[in-house]
Amino acid sequence: MLRAELSGEEPNALECLLIDRIICCWLEVHGAEWDHTSGRGRLQSDMKREEFYERRLGRAHRRLLSAVKTLAQVRKLMGVNVQINVAEKQINVSGQRSLTIE
C-alpha cells in the first residue's frame, strides 16, 4: 500500500528506486523501534545497550528522512518550468502545483 501511495500514476525508474529505498528505510525504522521498545519491559541496567538502540533508531530515522527528501527534490526538479512575460507582469509556473504572479 505504501508503494502504491508513493508511486502515483506513472513513476519513472529513478522514482521507483527512491520509493524502494523509502520502503526499506521505513521498515528499518519500525524494526529499530520494535527492538528498542521490546527491551524496556525488562530491567536494563546496561546503559550501553540502551545507547546502542537509541543510535540505531536515530540513524535509521535520518536515512528515512533523507530518502523522502530526495524523492521530493527529484519530483520538484522533474516538474515543468515555464516563464511567460506579458507586458510588465511576469508569470512563473513551476510544475503543476504553483503559480506566482509578480
N, CA, C and O atoms as a GROMACS GRO file, in nm:
protein
  408
    1MET      N    1   0.082  -0.119   0.000
    1MET     CA    2   0.000   0.000   0.000
    1MET      C    3   0.087   0.126   0.000
    1MET      O    4   0.056   0.223  -0.068
    2LEU      N    5   0.195   0.123   0.076
    2LEU     CA    6   0.284   0.238   0.081
    2LEU      C    7   0.346   0.264  -0.056
    2LEU      O    8   0.356   0.379  -0.099
    3ARG      N    9   0.388   0.158  -0.123
    3ARG     CA   10   0.447   0.172  -0.257
    3ARG      C   11   0.347   0.235  -0.353
    3ARG      O   12   0.383   0.326  -0.428
    4ALA      N   13   0.223   0.188  -0.352
    4ALA     CA   14   0.121   0.242  -0.442
    4ALA      C   15   0.092   0.388  -0.411
    4ALA      O   16   0.074   0.469  -0.502
    5GLU      N   17   0.089   0.423  -0.284
    5GLU     CA   18   0.060   0.560  -0.245
    5GLU      C   19   0.173   0.654  -0.286
    5GLU      O   20   0.147   0.766  -0.330
    6LEU      N   21   0.298   0.611  -0.271
    6LEU     CA   22   0.411   0.696  -0.307
    6LEU      C   23   0.434   0.702  -0.457
    6LEU      O   24   0.486   0.802  -0.507
    7SER      N   25   0.397   0.598  -0.529
    7SER     CA   26   0.427   0.590  -0.672
    7SER      C   27   0.348   0.687  -0.756
    7SER      O   28   0.401   0.743  -0.851
    8GLY      N   29   0.224   0.708  -0.724
    8GLY     CA   30   0.143   0.794  -0.808
    8GLY      C   31   0.102   0.721  -0.935
    8GLY      O   32   0.092   0.598  -0.936
    9GLU      N   33   0.079   0.798  -1.042
    9GLU     CA   34   0.027   0.738  -1.164
    9GLU      C   35   0.134   0.669  -1.248
    9GLU      O   36   0.121   0.551  -1.279
   10GLU      N   37   0.239   0.740  -1.285
   10GLU     CA   38   0.342   0.683  -1.371
   10GLU      C   39   0.481   0.722  -1.321
   10GLU      O   40   0.541   0.815  -1.374
   11PRO      N   41   0.534   0.652  -1.220
   11PRO     CA   42   0.667   0.687  -1.171
   11PRO      C   43   0.774   0.642  -1.271
   11PRO      O   44   0.760   0.538  -1.336
   12ASN      N   45   0.880   0.721  -1.282
   12ASN     CA   46   0.990   0.679  -1.369
   12ASN      C   47   1.084   0.588  -1.290
   12ASN      O   48   1.060   0.559  -1.173
   13ALA      N   49   1.190   0.543  -1.355
   13ALA     CA   50   1.282   0.445  -1.293
   13ALA      C   51   1.349   0.502  -1.168
   13ALA      O   52   1.365   0.432  -1.068
   14LEU      N   53   1.389   0.628  -1.173
   14LEU     CA   54   1.454   0.690  -1.058
   14LEU      C   55   1.358   0.700  -0.939
   14LEU      O   56   1.396   0.673  -0.825
   15GLU      N   57   1.236   0.739  -0.968
   15GLU     CA   58   1.136   0.746  -0.860
   15GLU      C   59   1.111   0.608  -0.801
   15GLU      O   60   1.097   0.595  -0.679
   16CYS      N   61   1.106   0.505  -0.884
   16CYS     CA   62   1.086   0.369  -0.833
   16CYS      C   63   1.199   0.326  -0.741
   16CYS      O   64   1.175   0.264  -0.637
   17LEU      N   65   1.324   0.360  -0.777
   17LEU     CA   66   1.438   0.328  -0.690
   17LEU      C   67   1.428   0.400  -0.556
   17LEU      O   68   1.453   0.342  -0.451
   18LEU      N   69   1.392   0.527  -0.562
   18LEU     CA   70   1.379   0.604  -0.438
   18LEU      C   71   1.263   0.555  -0.352
   18LEU      O   72   1.273   0.554  -0.230
   19ILE      N   73   1.156   0.515  -0.415
   19ILE     CA   74   1.042   0.462  -0.340
   19ILE      C   75   1.080   0.331  -0.273
   19ILE      O   76   1.043   0.307  -0.158
   20ASP      N   77   1.156   0.245  -0.343
   20ASP     CA   78   1.206   0.122  -0.281
   20ASP      C   79   1.293   0.154  -0.160
   20ASP      O   80   1.286   0.088  -0.057
   21ARG      N   81   1.377   0.257  -0.174
   21ARG     CA   82   1.465   0.299  -0.064
   21ARG      C   83   1.383   0.348   0.055
   21ARG      O   84   1.413   0.315   0.170
   22ILE      N   85   1.280   0.426   0.027
   22ILE     CA   86   1.193   0.476   0.134
   22ILE      C   87   1.128   0.360   0.208
   22ILE      O   88   1.121   0.361   0.331
   23ILE      N   89   1.080   0.262   0.135
   23ILE     CA   90   1.014   0.147   0.198
   23ILE      C   91   1.112   0.069   0.284
   23ILE      O   92   1.079   0.030   0.396
   24CYS      N   93   1.233   0.047   0.234
   24CYS     CA   94   1.336  -0.024   0.313
   24CYS      C   95   1.369   0.053   0.440
   24CYS      O   96   1.380  -0.005   0.548
   25CYS      N   97   1.386   0.185   0.428
   25CYS     CA   98   1.416   0.267   0.544
   25CYS      C   99   1.301   0.270   0.643
   25CYS      O  100   1.322   0.268   0.764
   26TRP      N  101   1.178   0.273   0.591
   26TRP     CA  102   1.060   0.273   0.677
   26TRP      C  103   1.056   0.144   0.759
   26TRP      O  104   1.029   0.146   0.879
   27LEU      N  105   1.083   0.031   0.692
   27LEU     CA  106   1.085  -0.097   0.764
   27LEU      C  107   1.196  -0.100   0.867
   27LEU      O  108   1.179  -0.154   0.976
   28GLU      N  109   1.310  -0.043   0.832
   28GLU     CA  110   1.423  -0.040   0.925
   28GLU      C  111   1.391   0.043   1.049
   28GLU      O  112   1.424   0.004   1.160
   29VAL      N  113   1.326   0.156   1.030
   29VAL     CA  114   1.288   0.241   1.144
   29VAL      C  115   1.192   0.165   1.236
   29VAL      O  116   1.209   0.167   1.358
   30HIS      N  117   1.093   0.100   1.177
   30HIS     CA  118   0.997   0.028   1.260
   30HIS      C  119   1.061  -0.093   1.329
   30HIS      O  120   1.025  -0.126   1.442
   31GLY      N  121   1.154  -0.157   1.262
   31GLY     CA  122   1.227  -0.267   1.326
   31GLY      C  123   1.311  -0.217   1.442
   31GLY      O  124   1.316  -0.281   1.547
   32ALA      N  125   1.377  -0.104   1.423
   32ALA     CA  126   1.458  -0.047   1.530
   32ALA      C  127   1.370  -0.003   1.647
   32ALA      O  128   1.408  -0.020   1.763
   33GLU      N  129   1.255   0.054   1.617
   33GLU     CA  130   1.163   0.093   1.724
   33GLU      C  131   1.114  -0.028   1.801
   33GLU      O  132   1.105  -0.026   1.924
   34TRP      N  133   1.084  -0.134   1.728
   34TRP     CA  134   1.036  -0.257   1.793
   34TRP      C  135   1.144  -0.313   1.886
   34TRP      O  136   1.116  -0.346   2.002
   35ASP      N  137   1.266  -0.324   1.834
   35ASP     CA  138   1.376  -0.377   1.916
   35ASP      C  139   1.402  -0.290   2.038
   35ASP      O  140   1.429  -0.340   2.147
   36HIS      N  141   1.394  -0.160   2.018
   36HIS     CA  142   1.422  -0.066   2.127
   36HIS      C  143   1.316  -0.075   2.236
   36HIS      O  144   1.349  -0.078   2.354
   37THR      N  145   1.190  -0.079   2.197
   37THR     CA  146   1.083  -0.080   2.297
   37THR      C  147   1.059  -0.217   2.357
   37THR      O  148   1.008  -0.226   2.468
   38SER      N  149   1.093  -0.323   2.286
   38SER     CA  150   1.067  -0.457   2.340
   38SER      C  151   1.154  -0.488   2.461
   38SER      O  152   1.117  -0.572   2.543
   39GLY      N  153   1.268  -0.424   2.474
   39GLY     CA  154   1.355  -0.447   2.588
   39GLY      C  155   1.325  -0.359   2.706
   39GLY      O  156   1.385  -0.377   2.812
   40ARG      N  157   1.235  -0.265   2.692
   40ARG     CA  158   1.209  -0.171   2.802
   40ARG      C  159   1.130  -0.233   2.916
   40ARG      O  160   1.136  -0.183   3.028
   41GLY      N  161   1.056  -0.340   2.892
   41GLY     CA  162   0.979  -0.402   2.999
   41GLY      C  163   1.067  -0.474   3.099
   41GLY      O  164   1.028  -0.493   3.215
   42ARG      N  165   1.184  -0.515   3.056
   42ARG     CA  166   1.277  -0.583   3.145
   42ARG      C  167   1.364  -0.480   3.217
   42ARG      O  168   1.375  -0.365   3.174
   43LEU      N  169   1.426  -0.523   3.323
   43LEU     CA  170   1.521  -0.435   3.391
   43LEU      C  171   1.646  -0.426   3.305
   43LEU      O  172   1.708  -0.527   3.274
   44GLN      N  173   1.681  -0.306   3.268
   44GLN     CA  174   1.801  -0.288   3.186
   44GLN      C  175   1.899  -0.199   3.260
   44GLN      O  176   1.885  -0.077   3.264
   45SER      N  177   1.996  -0.262   3.318
   45SER     CA  178   2.100  -0.183   3.384
   45SER      C  179   2.213  -0.152   3.286
   45SER      O  180   2.304  -0.077   3.319
   46ASP      N  181   2.205  -0.210   3.168
   46ASP     CA  182   2.311  -0.192   3.070
   46ASP      C  183   2.283  -0.068   2.986
   46ASP      O  184   2.208  -0.074   2.889
   47MET      N  185   2.344   0.043   3.023
   47MET     CA  186   2.323   0.169   2.950
   47MET      C  187   2.380   0.163   2.809
   47MET      O  188   2.331   0.232   2.720
   48LYS      N  189   2.482   0.082   2.788
   48LYS     CA  190   2.539   0.071   2.653
   48LYS      C  191   2.438   0.012   2.556
   48LYS      O  192   2.431   0.052   2.440
   49ARG      N  193   2.361  -0.082   2.604
   49ARG     CA  194   2.257  -0.142   2.519
   49ARG      C  195   2.153  -0.037   2.484
   49ARG      O  196   2.110  -0.029   2.369
   50GLU      N  197   2.110   0.042   2.581
   50GLU     CA  198   2.014   0.148   2.557
   50GLU      C  199   2.068   0.250   2.458
   50GLU      O  200   1.995   0.293   2.368
   51GLU      N  201   2.192   0.290   2.473
   51GLU     CA  202   2.254   0.385   2.381
   51GLU      C  203   2.263   0.326   2.240
   51GLU      O  204   2.243   0.397   2.141
   52PHE      N  205   2.295   0.197   2.232
   52PHE     CA  206   2.302   0.131   2.102
   52PHE      C  207   2.168   0.140   2.029
   52PHE      O  208   2.164   0.176   1.911
   53TYR      N  209   2.060   0.108   2.098
   53TYR     CA  210   1.928   0.114   2.036
   53TYR      C  211   1.888   0.256   1.997
   53TYR      O  212   1.827   0.278   1.893
   54GLU      N  213   1.923   0.352   2.081
   54GLU     CA  214   1.893   0.492   2.050
   54GLU      C  215   1.969   0.537   1.925
   54GLU      O  216   1.911   0.601   1.837
   55ARG      N  217   2.097   0.504   1.917
   55ARG     CA  218   2.177   0.541   1.799
   55ARG      C  219   2.124   0.472   1.674
   55ARG      O  220   2.113   0.534   1.569
   56ARG      N  221   2.091   0.344   1.685
   56ARG     CA  222   2.039   0.269   1.571
   56ARG      C  223   1.910   0.332   1.520
   56ARG      O  224   1.893   0.350   1.399
   57LEU      N  225   1.821   0.365   1.610
   57LEU     CA  226   1.695   0.426   1.571
   57LEU      C  227   1.717   0.563   1.509
   57LEU      O  228   1.654   0.596   1.408
   58GLY      N  229   1.805   0.642   1.566
   58GLY     CA  230   1.834   0.774   1.512
   58GLY      C  231   1.892   0.768   1.372
   58GLY      O  232   1.852   0.846   1.285
   59ARG      N  233   1.986   0.676   1.349
   59ARG     CA  234   2.045   0.663   1.216
   59ARG      C  235   1.942   0.616   1.115
   59ARG      O  236   1.938   0.666   1.002
   60ALA      N  237   1.859   0.521   1.153
   60ALA     CA  238   1.756   0.471   1.062
   60ALA      C  239   1.656   0.582   1.027
   60ALA      O  240   1.613   0.594   0.913
   61HIS      N  241   1.622   0.662   1.126
   61HIS     CA  242   1.528   0.771   1.102
   61HIS      C  243   1.588   0.876   1.009
   61HIS      O  244   1.519   0.927   0.922
   62ARG      N  245   1.715   0.909   1.026
   62ARG     CA  246   1.782   1.004   0.937
   62ARG      C  247   1.786   0.953   0.794
   62ARG      O  248   1.768   1.030   0.699
   63ARG      N  249   1.811   0.822   0.776
   63ARG     CA  250   1.812   0.765   0.641
   63ARG      C  251   1.674   0.774   0.577
   63ARG      O  252   1.662   0.802   0.458
   64LEU      N  253   1.570   0.749   0.655
   64LEU     CA  254   1.434   0.760   0.603
   64LEU      C  255   1.403   0.903   0.559
   64LEU      O  256   1.352   0.925   0.449
   65LEU      N  257   1.434   0.999   0.644
   65LEU     CA  258   1.409   1.139   0.609
   65LEU      C  259   1.488   1.181   0.487
   65LEU      O  260   1.438   1.257   0.404
   66SER      N  261   1.610   1.134   0.475
   66SER     CA  262   1.693   1.166   0.358
   66SER      C  263   1.633   1.109   0.231
   66SER      O  264   1.631   1.177   0.128
   67ALA      N  265   1.584   0.987   0.235
   67ALA     CA  266   1.523   0.924   0.117
   67ALA      C  267   1.395   0.998   0.077
   67ALA      O  268   1.371   1.018  -0.042
   68VAL      N  269   1.314   1.037   0.174
   68VAL     CA  270   1.190   1.110   0.145
   68VAL      C  271   1.224   1.246   0.085
   68VAL      O  272   1.161   1.288  -0.012
   69LYS      N  273   1.322   1.315   0.141
   69LYS     CA  274   1.363   1.445   0.090
   69LYS      C  275   1.415   1.434  -0.053
   69LYS      O  276   1.384   1.518  -0.137
   70THR      N  277   1.494   1.332  -0.081
   70THR     CA  278   1.548   1.312  -0.214
   70THR      C  279   1.437   1.288  -0.316
   70THR      O  280   1.441   1.343  -0.426
   71LEU      N  281   1.338   1.207  -0.281
   71LEU     CA  282   1.225   1.184  -0.372
   71LEU      C  283   1.151   1.315  -0.399
   71LEU      O  284   1.113   1.342  -0.513
   72ALA      N  285   1.130   1.395  -0.296
   72ALA     CA  286   1.062   1.524  -0.314
   72ALA      C  287   1.143   1.616  -0.405
   72ALA      O  288   1.087   1.685  -0.490
   73GLN      N  289   1.275   1.617  -0.388
   73GLN     CA  290   1.360   1.701  -0.471
   73GLN      C  291   1.358   1.656  -0.617
   73GLN      O  292   1.350   1.738  -0.708
   74VAL      N  293   1.364   1.526  -0.639
   74VAL     CA  294   1.361   1.472  -0.775
   74VAL      C  295   1.229   1.509  -0.842
   74VAL      O  296   1.228   1.551  -0.957
   75ARG      N  297   1.120   1.493  -0.771
   75ARG     CA  298   0.990   1.526  -0.829
   75ARG      C  299   0.979   1.675  -0.858
   75ARG      O  300   0.919   1.715  -0.958
   76LYS      N  301   1.036   1.757  -0.772
   76LYS     CA  302   1.032   1.902  -0.796
   76LYS      C  303   1.116   1.937  -0.919
   76LYS      O  304   1.074   2.018  -1.001
   77LEU      N  305   1.233   1.878  -0.931
   77LEU     CA  306   1.321   1.906  -1.045
   77LEU      C  307   1.264   1.856  -1.177
   77LEU      O  308   1.293   1.912  -1.282
   78MET      N  309   1.184   1.752  -1.172
   78MET     CA  310   1.127   1.696  -1.294
   78MET      C  311   1.002   1.770  -1.340
   78MET      O  312   0.949   1.742  -1.447
   79GLY      N  313   0.955   1.863  -1.259
   79GLY     CA  314   0.836   1.940  -1.295
   79GLY      C  315   0.862   2.028  -1.417
   79GLY      O  316   0.977   2.054  -1.452
   80VAL      N  317   0.756   2.072  -1.478
   80VAL     CA  318   0.764   2.159  -1.594
   80VAL      C  319   0.781   2.302  -1.546
   80VAL      O  320   0.703   2.350  -1.464
   81ASN      N  321   0.882   2.371  -1.596
   81ASN     CA  322   0.904   2.510  -1.560
   81ASN      C  323   0.879   2.598  -1.682
   81ASN      O  324   0.940   2.579  -1.787
   82VAL      N  325   0.789   2.694  -1.667
   82VAL     CA  326   0.753   2.784  -1.776
   82VAL      C  327   0.757   2.926  -1.725
   82VAL      O  328   0.711   2.954  -1.614
   83GLN      N  329   0.813   3.017  -1.804
   83GLN     CA  330   0.812   3.158  -1.767
   83GLN      C  331   0.751   3.235  -1.882
   83GLN      O  332   0.793   3.222  -1.997
   84ILE      N  333   0.650   3.315  -1.851
   84ILE     CA  334   0.580   3.393  -1.953
   84ILE      C  335   0.586   3.540  -1.911
   84ILE      O  336   0.548   3.575  -1.799
   85ASN      N  337   0.633   3.626  -1.999
   85ASN     CA  338   0.635   3.770  -1.973
   85ASN      C  339   0.525   3.836  -2.055
   85ASN      O  340   0.526   3.829  -2.178
   86VAL      N  341   0.430   3.899  -1.986
   86VAL     CA  342   0.322   3.970  -2.052
   86VAL      C  343   0.329   4.115  -2.002
   86VAL      O  344   0.302   4.143  -1.886
   87ALA      N  345   0.364   4.204  -2.093
   87ALA     CA  346   0.382   4.345  -2.058
   87ALA      C  347   0.476   4.355  -1.939
   87ALA      O  348   0.590   4.310  -1.948
   88GLU      N  349   0.432   4.412  -1.827
   88GLU     CA  350   0.518   4.425  -1.711
   88GLU      C  351   0.493   4.316  -1.607
   88GLU      O  352   0.560   4.311  -1.504
   89LYS      N  353   0.398   4.230  -1.633
   89LYS     CA  354   0.366   4.121  -1.540
   89LYS      C  355   0.448   3.999  -1.576
   89LYS      O  356   0.465   3.968  -1.694
   90GLN      N  357   0.497   3.931  -1.478
   90GLN     CA  358   0.572   3.808  -1.501
   90GLN      C  359   0.498   3.695  -1.432
   90GLN      O  360   0.461   3.706  -1.315
   91ILE      N  361   0.476   3.588  -1.504
   91ILE     CA  362   0.406   3.472  -1.451
   91ILE      C  363   0.503   3.355  -1.451
   91ILE      O  364   0.552   3.316  -1.557
   92ASN      N  365   0.531   3.301  -1.335
   92ASN     CA  366   0.618   3.185  -1.322
   92ASN      C  367   0.534   3.064  -1.287
   92ASN      O  368   0.457   3.067  -1.190
   93VAL      N  369   0.547   2.959  -1.364
   93VAL     CA  370   0.475   2.836  -1.336
   93VAL      C  371   0.578   2.727  -1.318
   93VAL      O  372   0.657   2.700  -1.409
   94SER      N  373   0.578   2.664  -1.201
   94SER     CA  374   0.672   2.557  -1.172
   94SER      C  375   0.592   2.432  -1.146
   94SER      O  376   0.517   2.426  -1.049
   95GLY      N  377   0.607   2.332  -1.230
   95GLY     CA  378   0.530   2.209  -1.215
   95GLY      C  379   0.383   2.237  -1.238
   95GLY      O  380   0.348   2.327  -1.314
   96GLN      N  381   0.298   2.162  -1.172
   96GLN     CA  382   0.155   2.180  -1.188
   96GLN      C  383   0.092   2.230  -1.060
   96GLN      O  384  -0.031   2.240  -1.051
   97ARG      N  385   0.174   2.263  -0.960
   97ARG     CA  386   0.119   2.292  -0.830
   97ARG      C  387   0.127   2.438  -0.790
   97ARG      O  388   0.056   2.480  -0.699
   98SER      N  389   0.213   2.518  -0.855
   98SER     CA  390   0.229   2.654  -0.806
   98SER      C  391   0.216   2.754  -0.919
   98SER      O  392   0.251   2.725  -1.034
   99LEU      N  393   0.167   2.869  -0.886
   99LEU     CA  394   0.152   2.977  -0.981
   99LEU      C  395   0.182   3.106  -0.907
   99LEU      O  396   0.117   3.138  -0.807
  100THR      N  397   0.279   3.182  -0.956
  100THR     CA  398   0.320   3.305  -0.891
  100THR      C  399   0.308   3.420  -0.990
  100THR      O  400   0.360   3.411  -1.101
  101ILE      N  401   0.242   3.524  -0.952
  101ILE     CA  402   0.233   3.644  -1.036
  101ILE      C  403   0.304   3.755  -0.962
  101ILE      O  404   0.267   3.791  -0.850
  102GLU      N  405   0.407   3.809  -1.025
  102GLU     CA  406   0.485   3.916  -0.962
  102GLU      C  407   0.457   4.048  -1.029
  102GLU      O  408   0.513   4.150  -0.989
   0.00000   0.00000   0.00000
